[in-house]
Amino acid sequence: MIWREFVRYSGIMAAVLAWVVIAISISVNPWFVFTKNAFSDLGGPHAVDPWIYNYGLIITSVFVDLYSINLLLNSRNKVESFASAFVFVAGLFLALIGIYHAGTRPHVFVSTWFFVQMDTALIAWGIGSLMGGNRGLGLFSLLLGVLAPIPALLIPWPSAATEEAYGILVIDAWVLVMTYMDSVHNGRSNYVGIDRRV
């Protein structure tokens, strides 16, 4: 079904769209320096056409939430279903970054919690996959969720944008692997014979 294929690849669509939005926003704001600024500056009060970045994030959030539906459809147990909910909430926080742009009081909170929600989703999906018998994907997701925040916290990043880019690339890597595994199994619950009541 067309809608099923659409949600299956909506995570990749979200990843591509996010980088397109960032690239366009940078192109209209030549003052932006990757090693000095934050991506959110592109949607702040001093940006040229901040609506590009802010509305772009809101639109991207729709694809993130569609991808969470795909994860729910593919979930094999309650823990994986729980993980899909974290992705859905992360999508809501992504929209809130566009609504509460740089310069507004809630901005730092909603920006931080987007990444926290996604990282929690990786950990939860990893645990669910291990419970479901998929050791390879489970370890990949769990270790990525546990280990990826360590460099984010310990490395003295030159700017918020460089740290944000790292976090986005981690999410993109997870989505790519998840989408590949999904497409290999033709969107089926891969995982025929696994008890979803776990």
Backbone as a chain_set.jsonl record, in Angstrom:
{"seq": "MIWREFVRYSGIMAAVLAWVVIAISISVNPWFVFTKNAFSDLGGPHAVDPWIYNYGLIITSVFVDLYSINLLLNSRNKVESFASAFVFVAGLFLALIGIYHAGTRPHVFVSTWFFVQMDTALIAWGIGSLMGGNRGLGLFSLLLGVLAPIPALLIPWPSAATEEAYGILVIDAWVLVMTYMDSVHNGRSNYVGIDRRV", "coords": {"N": [[0.846, -1.196, 0.0], [0.42, 2.27, -0.737], [0.437, 4.268, 1.276], [1.65, 2.903, 3.328], [4.221, 2.442, 2.386], [4.976, 5.073, 2.289], [5.05, 5.957, 5.018], [7.005, 4.225, 5.859], [9.364, 5.203, 4.741], [9.406, 7.733, 5.746], [11.036, 8.562, 7.795], [13.577, 8.834, 6.642], [12.905, 10.811, 4.832], [12.406, 12.888, 6.636], [14.989, 13.265, 7.677], [16.445, 14.109, 5.402], [14.987, 16.403, 4.704], [15.407, 18.012, 6.96], [18.158, 18.661, 6.763], [18.11, 20.003, 4.324], [16.546, 22.225, 4.962], [18.229, 23.422, 6.862], [20.446, 23.987, 5.209], [19.346, 25.777, 3.302], [18.586, 27.841, 4.996], [21.07, 28.667, 5.982], [22.155, 29.605, 3.609], [20.77, 31.956, 3.133], [21.567, 33.426, 5.187], [24.363, 34.634, 5.406], [26.078, 35.393, 7.433], [26.199, 33.375, 9.221], [28.205, 31.127, 11.033], [29.514, 27.993, 11.133], [31.182, 26.984, 13.119], [30.822, 28.706, 15.197], [28.219, 29.516, 15.722], [24.809, 28.559, 16.672], [22.512, 26.213, 15.265], [19.943, 27.014, 15.755], [20.095, 29.751, 15.768], [19.509, 30.458, 13.232], [16.83, 30.636, 13.15], [16.224, 32.626, 14.834], [15.644, 35.966, 16.243], [17.439, 37.658, 14.964], [17.937, 36.644, 12.515], [17.812, 36.427, 8.908], [14.835, 36.041, 7.195], [13.691, 34.117, 9.179], [11.581, 32.378, 9.25], [11.955, 30.359, 7.426], [13.652, 28.459, 8.617], [12.236, 27.94, 11.024], [9.542, 27.221, 10.267], [10.303, 25.181, 8.62], [11.312, 23.264, 10.417], [8.967, 22.632, 11.758], [7.447, 21.44, 9.724], [9.152, 19.295, 9.158], [8.867, 17.916, 11.532], [6.429, 16.668, 11.253], [6.965, 14.547, 9.544], [8.691, 13.112, 11.164], [6.924, 12.266, 13.164], [5.218, 10.716, 11.606], [6.999, 8.707, 11.001], [7.266, 7.564, 13.49], [4.855, 6.257, 13.68], [5.248, 4.281, 11.796], [7.232, 2.82, 13.123], [5.73, 1.908, 15.276], [3.922, 0.235, 13.957], [5.675, -1.721, 13.148], [6.567, -2.742, 15.503], [7.361, -5.337, 17.791], [6.893, -5.993, 20.354], [5.859, -4.74, 23.597], [7.79, -3.018, 24.576], [9.172, -2.058, 22.334], [7.01, -0.749, 21.169], [6.684, 1.203, 23.085], [9.057, 2.593, 22.654], [8.531, 3.707, 20.148], [6.718, 5.633, 20.873], [8.323, 7.481, 22.175], [9.712, 8.519, 19.99], [7.603, 9.747, 18.673], [6.958, 11.778, 20.531], [9.369, 13.154, 20.449], [9.167, 14.222, 17.897], [7.148, 16.084, 18.357], [8.494, 17.835, 20.067], [10.398, 18.752, 18.269], [8.82, 20.287, 16.569], [8.112, 22.212, 18.431], [10.542, 23.493, 18.754], [10.633, 25.038, 16.473], [8.429, 26.637, 16.957], [8.887, 27.845, 19.484], [11.247, 29.644, 19.055], [14.793, 30.526, 18.854], [15.703, 32.81, 21.354], [13.359, 32.907, 22.703], [11.874, 32.018, 25.869], [11.275, 29.195, 26.373], [12.985, 27.885, 24.629], [15.592, 26.626, 24.939], [14.945, 24.486, 26.573], [13.067, 22.947, 25.007], [14.66, 22.345, 22.821], [16.745, 20.83, 23.917], [15.302, 18.661, 24.925], [14.301, 17.438, 22.661], [16.494, 15.983, 21.658], [16.983, 14.382, 23.902], [14.647, 12.829, 24.035], [14.832, 11.407, 21.602], [17.2, 9.969, 22.029], [16.431, 8.388, 24.18], [14.529, 6.879, 22.885], [16.121, 5.334, 21.162], [17.507, 3.747, 23.01], [15.372, 2.403, 24.254], [14.248, 1.052, 22.039], [16.372, -0.59, 21.407], [16.486, -2.272, 23.676], [13.967, -3.465, 23.447], [14.285, -4.8, 20.997], [16.269, -6.66, 21.614], [14.864, -8.176, 23.468], [13.025, -9.191, 21.727], [14.486, -10.93, 20.233], [16.167, -10.075, 18.224], [19.259, -9.745, 18.037], [21.407, -8.372, 16.77], [20.365, -5.868, 15.708], [19.295, -4.957, 18.072], [21.537, -4.622, 19.797], [22.959, -2.724, 18.313], [21.197, -0.477, 18.347], [20.848, -0.075, 21.118], [23.505, 0.306, 22.071], [24.238, 2.514, 20.547], [22.433, 4.406, 21.521], [23.269, 4.549, 24.182], [26.032, 5.118, 24.114], [26.471, 7.251, 22.311], [25.735, 9.799, 23.488], [27.927, 10.318, 25.134], [30.354, 11.43, 23.853], [29.076, 13.808, 23.133], [28.72, 15.047, 25.567], [31.285, 15.197, 26.651], [33.207, 16.151, 24.822], [34.808, 19.203, 24.017], [33.074, 21.025, 22.223], [33.352, 23.266, 19.439], [31.207, 24.897, 18.871], [27.639, 25.342, 19.33], [26.307, 24.484, 17.066], [28.015, 22.573, 15.886], [27.913, 20.517, 17.762], [25.191, 19.982, 17.685], [24.962, 19.103, 15.049], [26.371, 16.722, 15.204], [24.647, 15.277, 16.926], [22.368, 15.135, 15.289], [23.34, 13.628, 13.139], [23.805, 11.184, 14.396], [21.174, 10.402, 14.955], [20.249, 10.261, 12.32], [21.809, 8.142, 11.354], [20.779, 6.0, 12.814], [18.118, 5.971, 11.9], [18.532, 5.389, 9.186], [19.615, 2.768, 9.305], [17.493, 1.437, 10.556], [15.461, 1.828, 8.663], [16.51, 0.503, 6.48], [16.566, -2.155, 7.451], [13.847, -2.504, 7.76], [12.951, -2.273, 5.088], [14.221, -4.455, 3.942], [12.822, -6.522, 5.015], [10.438, -6.11, 3.846], [8.619, -4.467, 5.114], [7.184, -6.059, 6.747], [6.29, -7.38, 9.951], [8.73, -8.36, 10.72], [9.061, -10.135, 11.97], [8.228, -12.426, 12.293], [6.438, -14.757, 14.258], [7.327, -13.931, 16.659], [6.353, -13.228, 19.915], [4.178, -10.701, 20.504], [3.252, -9.919, 22.907], [5.129, -9.625, 24.817]], "CA": [[0.0, 0.0, 0.0], [1.218, 3.474, -0.906], [0.609, 4.96, 2.55], [2.582, 2.121, 4.148], [5.544, 2.76, 1.867], [5.261, 6.464, 2.637], [5.481, 6.059, 6.411], [8.245, 3.459, 6.011], [10.501, 6.04, 4.368], [9.219, 9.087, 6.26], [12.184, 8.917, 8.617], [14.611, 9.332, 5.734], [12.406, 12.097, 4.336], [12.626, 13.87, 7.701], [16.424, 13.529, 7.756], [16.831, 14.904, 4.234], [14.336, 17.71, 4.794], [16.066, 18.805, 8.002], [19.406, 19.212, 6.238], [17.758, 20.974, 3.279], [16.111, 23.436, 5.668], [19.427, 24.046, 7.427], [21.268, 24.509, 4.11], [18.702, 26.968, 2.745], [18.649, 28.899, 6.009], [22.446, 29.178, 5.991], [22.407, 30.326, 2.356], [20.187, 33.306, 3.203], [22.172, 34.086, 6.348], [25.807, 34.438, 5.2], [26.801, 35.681, 8.673], [26.245, 32.163, 10.036], [29.485, 30.406, 11.046], [29.235, 26.67, 11.699], [31.99, 26.752, 14.316], [30.576, 29.75, 16.192], [26.799, 29.711, 16.005], [23.906, 27.415, 16.848], [21.546, 26.15, 14.171], [18.739, 27.749, 16.144], [20.267, 31.171, 15.433], [18.908, 30.65, 11.909], [15.405, 30.913, 13.343], [16.121, 33.635, 15.878], [15.194, 37.319, 15.857], [18.44, 38.367, 14.151], [18.11, 35.927, 11.249], [17.062, 36.828, 7.718], [13.798, 35.045, 6.904], [13.738, 33.025, 10.161], [10.453, 31.472, 9.018], [12.435, 29.195, 6.668], [14.135, 27.473, 9.589], [11.206, 27.579, 12.0], [8.488, 26.449, 9.602], [10.918, 23.956, 8.117], [11.345, 22.293, 11.506], [7.591, 22.198, 12.037], [7.09, 20.49, 8.665], [9.966, 18.097, 9.379], [8.316, 17.186, 12.684], [5.318, 15.837, 10.774], [7.564, 13.316, 9.015], [9.192, 12.363, 12.321], [5.788, 11.608, 13.801], [4.779, 9.644, 10.706], [7.934, 7.599, 11.158], [6.951, 6.891, 14.755], [3.745, 5.347, 13.38], [5.865, 3.129, 11.146], [7.874, 2.023, 14.172], [4.677, 1.241, 16.036], [3.403, -0.853, 13.125], [6.695, -2.758, 13.074], [6.975, -3.184, 16.835], [7.098, -6.746, 18.072], [6.543, -6.127, 21.766], [5.435, -3.491, 24.231], [8.932, -2.119, 24.755], [9.357, -1.374, 21.05], [5.884, 0.19, 21.04], [7.041, 2.297, 23.99], [10.099, 3.362, 21.972], [7.905, 4.501, 19.082], [6.083, 6.79, 21.511], [9.38, 8.476, 22.403], [9.968, 9.17, 18.71], [6.464, 10.644, 18.43], [7.121, 12.947, 21.4], [10.499, 13.901, 19.908], [8.628, 14.999, 16.786], [6.437, 17.236, 18.923], [9.504, 18.775, 20.545], [11.002, 19.383, 17.094], [7.895, 21.353, 16.171], [8.188, 23.274, 19.439], [11.761, 24.285, 18.501], [10.246, 26.034, 15.485], [7.448, 27.565, 17.552], [9.627, 28.609, 20.493], [12.545, 29.807, 18.392], [15.869, 31.137, 19.635], [15.322, 34.1, 21.914], [12.191, 32.729, 23.566], [12.258, 31.357, 27.114], [11.273, 27.71, 26.372], [13.753, 27.325, 23.511], [16.652, 25.7, 25.355], [14.302, 23.277, 27.088], [12.502, 22.109, 23.941], [15.764, 21.882, 21.981], [17.428, 19.761, 24.637], [14.449, 17.497, 25.097], [14.197, 16.721, 21.389], [17.579, 15.004, 21.617], [16.788, 13.434, 25.002], [13.585, 11.903, 23.642], [15.333, 10.516, 20.562], [18.168, 9.059, 22.622], [15.653, 7.427, 24.96], [13.897, 5.983, 21.912], [17.142, 4.384, 20.713], [17.763, 2.798, 24.094], [14.178, 1.567, 24.43], [14.125, 0.145, 20.888], [17.419, -1.591, 21.55], [16.056, -3.234, 24.681], [12.853, -4.213, 22.868], [14.794, -5.698, 19.955], [16.939, -7.767, 22.29], [13.797, -9.018, 24.014], [12.356, -9.833, 20.601], [15.356, -11.917, 19.607], [17.01, -9.501, 17.178], [20.436, -9.331, 18.799], [22.207, -7.405, 16.029], [19.722, -4.554, 15.72], [19.138, -4.555, 19.459], [22.812, -4.114, 20.301], [23.264, -1.487, 17.585], [20.36, 0.614, 18.842], [21.123, 0.146, 22.536], [24.835, 0.884, 22.242], [24.217, 3.863, 19.972], [21.721, 5.274, 22.46], [24.023, 4.698, 25.426], [27.379, 5.648, 23.913], [26.519, 8.495, 21.53], [25.728, 11.025, 24.294], [29.184, 10.534, 25.863], [31.118, 12.498, 23.186], [28.324, 15.071, 23.169], [28.894, 15.65, 26.881], [32.686, 15.322, 27.057], [34.032, 16.887, 23.855], [34.615, 20.664, 24.035], [32.663, 21.399, 20.867], [33.615, 24.689, 19.166], [29.957, 25.658, 18.795], [26.418, 24.543, 19.51], [25.958, 23.889, 15.769], [28.805, 21.358, 15.657], [27.366, 19.483, 18.638], [23.868, 19.639, 17.158], [25.171, 18.319, 13.834], [26.733, 15.378, 15.672], [23.429, 14.626, 17.402], [21.495, 14.866, 14.143], [23.934, 12.532, 12.374], [23.547, 9.954, 15.149], [19.775, 10.056, 14.692], [20.16, 9.872, 10.908], [22.395, 6.803, 11.202], [19.808, 5.053, 13.359], [16.975, 5.913, 10.981], [18.963, 4.688, 7.973], [19.71, 1.333, 9.594], [16.138, 0.948, 10.824], [14.711, 1.813, 7.405], [17.078, -0.584, 5.677], [16.071, -3.416, 7.997], [12.419, -2.542, 7.457], [12.756, -2.524, 3.658], [14.669, -5.819, 3.68], [11.745, -7.426, 5.43], [9.235, -5.7, 3.118], [7.664, -3.813, 5.998], [6.456, -7.008, 7.58], [6.69, -7.371, 11.344], [10.007, -8.985, 10.576], [9.709, -10.794, 12.963], [7.11, -13.356, 12.407], [6.618, -15.782, 15.252], [7.695, -13.34, 17.932], [5.173, -12.9, 20.71], [4.075, -9.261, 20.715], [2.756, -9.626, 24.245], [6.259, -9.57, 25.752]], "C": [[0.881, 1.245, 0.0], [1.469, 4.164, 0.435], [1.62, 4.243, 3.439], [4.017, 2.366, 3.695], [5.954, 4.17, 2.274], [5.755, 6.579, 4.073], [6.78, 5.289, 6.641], [9.463, 4.34, 5.75], [10.389, 7.465, 4.899], [10.359, 9.52, 7.171], [13.32, 9.472, 7.782], [14.194, 10.678, 5.149], [12.649, 13.195, 5.362], [14.097, 14.256, 7.784], [16.875, 14.431, 6.613], [16.256, 16.314, 4.34], [15.014, 18.596, 5.831], [17.341, 19.445, 7.482], [19.158, 20.225, 5.121], [17.354, 22.295, 3.91], [17.314, 24.173, 6.24], [20.267, 24.686, 6.332], [20.664, 25.783, 3.519], [18.803, 28.131, 3.72], [20.046, 29.509, 6.077], [22.716, 30.021, 4.746], [21.842, 31.739, 2.381], [20.698, 34.076, 4.415], [23.689, 33.891, 6.297], [26.65, 34.749, 6.438], [26.986, 34.427, 9.527], [27.597, 31.469, 9.882], [29.265, 29.107, 11.807], [29.969, 26.445, 13.013], [31.795, 27.819, 15.391], [29.12, 29.841, 16.627], [26.092, 28.411, 16.365], [22.957, 27.395, 15.664], [20.312, 26.98, 14.488], [18.849, 29.243, 15.888], [19.624, 31.493, 14.091], [17.412, 30.924, 11.995], [15.148, 31.977, 14.379], [15.767, 35.015, 15.352], [16.181, 38.08, 14.978], [18.655, 37.713, 12.788], [17.313, 36.592, 10.128], [16.088, 35.7, 7.382], [13.84, 33.862, 7.87], [12.618, 32.006, 9.974], [10.905, 30.224, 8.246], [12.846, 28.089, 7.625], [13.0, 26.995, 10.496], [10.069, 26.761, 11.388], [9.031, 25.137, 9.047], [10.974, 22.876, 9.181], [9.951, 21.761, 11.819], [7.139, 21.178, 10.991], [7.865, 19.187, 8.837], [9.396, 17.254, 10.511], [7.158, 16.282, 12.278], [5.848, 14.501, 10.275], [8.152, 12.461, 10.137], [8.05, 11.599, 12.985], [5.197, 10.51, 12.92], [5.698, 8.436, 10.83], [7.689, 6.845, 12.462], [5.785, 5.92, 14.576], [4.273, 4.091, 12.709], [6.528, 2.217, 12.17], [6.846, 1.255, 14.99], [4.116, 0.051, 15.262], [4.383, -2.016, 13.055], [7.06, -3.346, 14.434], [6.518, -4.612, 17.099], [6.708, -6.982, 19.514], [6.248, -4.754, 22.352], [6.587, -2.506, 24.408], [9.222, -1.367, 23.462], [8.216, -0.393, 20.789], [6.135, 1.43, 21.893], [8.083, 3.201, 23.333], [9.51, 4.237, 20.876], [7.228, 5.739, 19.649], [7.103, 7.885, 21.802], [9.702, 9.224, 21.117], [8.843, 10.152, 18.392], [6.606, 11.918, 19.254], [8.291, 13.799, 20.926], [10.055, 14.767, 18.733], [7.887, 16.232, 17.268], [7.421, 18.282, 19.427], [10.213, 19.467, 19.382], [10.124, 20.521, 16.583], [7.973, 22.522, 17.142], [9.456, 24.105, 19.299], [11.458, 25.377, 17.481], [9.276, 27.067, 16.038], [8.118, 28.465, 18.58], [11.069, 28.756, 20.006], [13.567, 30.445, 19.323], [15.451, 32.533, 20.085], [14.083, 34.032, 22.773], [12.591, 31.87, 24.765], [12.268, 29.831, 27.022], [12.257, 27.077, 25.396], [14.79, 26.29, 23.938], [16.047, 24.384, 25.844], [13.815, 22.376, 25.96], [13.597, 21.578, 23.023], [16.477, 20.7, 22.628], [16.584, 18.495, 24.674], [14.129, 16.784, 23.794], [15.254, 15.622, 21.343], [17.446, 13.966, 22.725], [15.742, 12.389, 24.628], [14.079, 10.914, 22.588], [16.329, 9.514, 21.141], [17.463, 7.988, 23.454], [14.973, 6.42, 24.045], [14.881, 4.931, 21.425], [17.39, 3.31, 21.768], [16.583, 1.841, 24.252], [14.02, 0.582, 23.276], [15.18, -0.956, 20.959], [17.038, -2.674, 22.546], [14.931, -4.104, 24.127], [13.306, -5.209, 21.818], [15.51, -6.895, 20.558], [15.916, -8.73, 22.887], [13.097, -9.797, 22.91], [13.23, -10.808, 19.845], [16.236, -11.392, 18.503], [18.248, -8.9, 17.829], [21.24, -8.246, 18.091], [21.635, -6.003, 16.087], [19.575, -4.044, 17.139], [20.408, -3.957, 20.03], [23.196, -2.805, 19.629], [22.505, -0.315, 18.188], [20.687, 0.947, 20.295], [22.477, 0.822, 22.736], [24.911, 2.298, 21.676], [23.555, 4.834, 20.937], [22.495, 5.542, 23.731], [25.341, 5.441, 25.205], [27.415, 7.008, 23.214], [26.485, 9.763, 22.385], [27.059, 11.327, 24.983], [30.071, 11.572, 25.171], [30.403, 13.85, 23.226], [28.549, 15.809, 24.479], [30.35, 15.973, 27.196], [33.537, 16.163, 26.12], [33.768, 18.388, 23.978], [34.299, 21.183, 22.624], [32.9, 22.894, 20.637], [32.351, 25.542, 19.103], [28.788, 24.729, 19.065], [26.059, 23.829, 18.212], [26.735, 22.605, 15.511], [28.284, 20.211, 16.522], [25.995, 19.029, 18.156], [24.002, 18.775, 15.905], [25.54, 16.884, 14.19], [25.486, 14.624, 16.115], [22.489, 14.257, 16.268], [22.025, 13.689, 13.339], [23.757, 11.191, 13.076], [22.123, 9.473, 14.886], [19.611, 9.563, 13.267], [20.692, 8.464, 10.689], [21.418, 5.738, 11.689], [18.624, 4.867, 12.408], [17.331, 5.152, 9.716], [19.023, 3.184, 8.192], [18.322, 0.737, 9.811], [15.327, 0.835, 9.535], [15.209, 0.703, 6.492], [16.546, -1.931, 6.153], [14.59, -3.597, 7.686], [12.193, -2.907, 5.994], [13.179, -3.938, 3.273], [13.56, -6.813, 3.982], [10.389, -6.989, 4.857], [8.163, -5.114, 4.029], [6.863, -4.773, 6.832], [6.984, -6.935, 8.993], [7.798, -8.36, 11.475], [10.052, -10.229, 11.322], [8.642, -11.718, 13.403], [7.43, -14.405, 13.455], [7.034, -15.237, 16.598], [6.43, -12.927, 18.667], [5.149, -11.425, 21.024], [3.602, -8.923, 22.127], [3.873, -9.508, 25.27], [6.216, -8.255, 26.521]], "O": [[1.933, 1.284, 0.637], [2.588, 4.6, 0.706], [2.351, 4.874, 4.202], [4.922, 2.482, 4.521], [7.12, 4.432, 2.566], [6.77, 7.228, 4.326], [7.57, 5.65, 7.513], [10.471, 4.239, 6.449], [11.196, 8.321, 4.536], [10.623, 10.714, 7.306], [13.954, 10.458, 8.158], [15.02, 11.576, 4.989], [13.05, 14.303, 5.007], [14.424, 15.432, 7.944], [17.601, 15.402, 6.829], [16.955, 17.297, 4.096], [15.179, 19.795, 5.611], [17.59, 20.627, 7.721], [19.905, 21.194, 4.983], [17.766, 23.361, 3.452], [17.416, 25.395, 6.124], [20.752, 25.806, 6.499], [21.378, 26.753, 3.265], [19.072, 29.265, 3.323], [20.191, 30.724, 6.213], [23.418, 31.03, 4.815], [22.377, 32.63, 1.72], [20.317, 35.224, 4.644], [24.24, 33.085, 7.047], [27.828, 34.395, 6.479], [27.814, 34.403, 10.437], [28.078, 31.249, 8.771], [28.878, 29.116, 12.976], [29.446, 25.794, 13.918], [32.519, 27.836, 16.386], [28.826, 30.2, 17.767], [26.681, 27.33, 16.365], [22.63, 28.447, 15.114], [19.709, 27.577, 13.596], [17.836, 29.936, 15.798], [19.241, 32.633, 13.83], [16.8, 31.387, 11.032], [14.005, 32.215, 14.767], [15.609, 35.205, 14.146], [15.8, 39.045, 14.316], [19.469, 38.186, 11.995], [16.286, 37.228, 10.363], [16.484, 34.537, 7.296], [14.007, 32.722, 7.437], [12.702, 30.89, 10.488], [10.311, 29.156, 8.392], [12.447, 26.935, 7.473], [12.828, 25.795, 10.708], [9.681, 25.728, 11.933], [8.333, 24.124, 9.004], [10.716, 21.707, 8.896], [9.782, 20.577, 12.111], [6.521, 20.169, 11.331], [7.304, 18.102, 8.682], [9.435, 16.024, 10.458], [6.935, 15.242, 12.898], [5.263, 13.452, 10.543], [8.117, 11.233, 10.071], [8.195, 10.425, 13.326], [4.729, 9.49, 13.426], [5.249, 7.291, 10.773], [7.881, 5.631, 12.528], [5.729, 4.883, 15.237], [3.825, 2.982, 12.998], [6.405, 0.995, 12.098], [7.063, 0.099, 15.352], [3.863, -1.009, 15.834], [3.973, -3.168, 12.917], [7.783, -4.339, 14.507], [5.437, -5.029, 16.684], [6.238, -8.066, 19.86], [6.375, -3.735, 21.673], [6.376, -1.293, 24.39], [9.489, -0.166, 23.491], [8.445, 0.686, 20.242], [5.84, 2.553, 21.485], [8.005, 4.425, 23.439], [9.937, 5.376, 20.691], [7.169, 6.776, 18.988], [6.796, 9.071, 21.692], [9.939, 10.431, 21.145], [9.093, 11.254, 17.904], [6.4, 13.016, 18.738], [8.227, 15.026, 20.986], [10.505, 15.903, 18.585], [7.984, 17.299, 16.662], [7.208, 19.479, 19.238], [10.587, 20.634, 19.491], [10.621, 21.584, 16.212], [7.909, 23.682, 16.735], [9.472, 25.279, 19.669], [11.953, 26.498, 17.595], [9.299, 28.23, 15.636], [7.947, 29.684, 18.561], [11.979, 28.079, 20.486], [13.241, 30.852, 20.438], [14.921, 33.325, 19.306], [13.774, 34.978, 23.497], [13.537, 31.086, 24.683], [13.192, 29.209, 27.547], [12.357, 25.851, 25.338], [14.857, 25.202, 23.365], [16.57, 23.305, 25.563], [14.11, 21.181, 25.948], [13.475, 20.471, 22.499], [16.774, 19.701, 21.972], [17.093, 17.392, 24.478], [13.719, 15.624, 23.821], [14.951, 14.472, 21.027], [17.762, 12.794, 22.516], [15.932, 11.198, 24.877], [13.782, 9.722, 22.665], [16.303, 8.337, 20.782], [17.855, 6.821, 23.434], [14.854, 5.244, 24.388], [14.521, 3.762, 21.288], [17.472, 2.122, 21.458], [16.764, 0.629, 24.368], [13.696, -0.585, 23.495], [14.915, -2.108, 20.614], [17.243, -3.86, 22.288], [14.931, -5.321, 24.307], [12.789, -6.323, 21.744], [15.375, -8.016, 20.069], [16.082, -9.948, 22.819], [12.634, -10.918, 23.122], [12.764, -11.454, 18.906], [16.982, -12.157, 17.892], [18.289, -7.708, 18.136], [21.705, -7.303, 18.731], [22.325, -5.058, 16.468], [19.71, -2.847, 17.392], [20.372, -2.908, 20.673], [23.696, -1.887, 20.28], [23.095, 0.718, 18.503], [20.789, 2.118, 20.659], [22.585, 1.796, 23.482], [25.564, 3.172, 22.248], [24.045, 5.943, 21.151], [22.4, 6.628, 24.304], [25.722, 6.291, 26.01], [28.291, 7.826, 23.494], [27.156, 10.733, 22.035], [27.302, 12.468, 25.375], [30.511, 12.517, 25.827], [31.038, 14.898, 23.337], [28.569, 17.04, 24.513], [30.625, 16.922, 27.93], [34.483, 16.817, 26.558], [32.61, 18.801, 24.037], [35.171, 21.713, 21.935], [32.674, 23.701, 21.538], [32.41, 26.761, 19.262], [28.919, 23.505, 19.035], [25.564, 22.703, 18.24], [26.18, 21.646, 14.975], [28.219, 19.068, 16.07], [25.672, 17.842, 18.207], [23.244, 17.823, 15.722], [25.075, 15.942, 13.549], [25.282, 13.472, 15.732], [21.881, 13.187, 16.284], [21.249, 12.839, 12.901], [23.578, 10.168, 12.416], [21.893, 8.292, 14.626], [18.923, 8.573, 13.021], [20.11, 7.682, 9.937], [21.252, 4.699, 11.05], [18.189, 3.744, 12.151], [16.531, 4.358, 9.222], [18.539, 2.412, 7.364], [18.019, -0.344, 9.306], [14.595, -0.135, 9.337], [14.421, 0.044, 5.813], [16.123, -2.755, 5.342], [14.136, -4.701, 7.387], [11.348, -3.747, 5.685], [12.58, -4.552, 2.39], [13.391, -7.814, 3.285], [9.335, -7.432, 5.314], [6.966, -5.239, 3.767], [5.955, -4.361, 7.553], [8.093, -6.436, 9.185], [7.732, -9.185, 12.387], [10.897, -11.123, 11.279], [8.218, -11.82, 14.555], [8.56, -14.888, 13.535], [7.093, -15.979, 17.579], [5.532, -12.331, 18.071], [6.019, -10.937, 21.746], [3.56, -7.75, 22.497], [3.61, -9.314, 26.457], [7.078, -8.003, 27.362]]}, "num_chains": 1, "name": "protein.A"}
